[in-house]
C-alpha cells in the first residue's frame, strides 16, 4: 500500500490525461495521498460526496475548489482546507501550465 524509503513530494511527474494518485501511508480508517494534477478538473456536474473527512493542502501549483452551496476556494501553495464527510465539493480547475501537487489526509469520522 505505502511506498518505503525517501521520496520528494514535489518531484516532477509526466503530464498526462489522468491525475497521479499515490498512497503514501495508511492504516484502517486513515490514509495519506499525494495527488498531482496538470490541468485536470472534476467532470462538469460531478460532486465529491465522501464518507470520509479529508484535509488537503496545496503544496505547488494552483487550484480552485467549488462547493455545492456556491462557495469558491482559490488555492495557492500553502493553503489548506478541511472537507468534512458529506460536504459536496469539486475541483473546478487546476493550473494547466504547471504541476499542481496536493497532500491529502483521509480518515473515517
C-alpha angles and dihedrals in degrees: 000000000000126000120240128221132033122319137165118245090208097048111138118256130197110266107242143161092269134052116252113238118187123181104220099179139350152152133185108310096011140064139168119215136189110210123190118195128183107185096324121140137172115282110265109272094017118124127186109231102175130188089214132071112244132199112192131185126191109225101175139003125019137281144172125220123198126200128209090242090062099259118138124203118198110204129203130168111306096023117124136179138191114228109193119211111278096024104135109224141148140198101248097181144355125190109274092197099054140034112265112207122196129187110204130185117195126190139168110254 
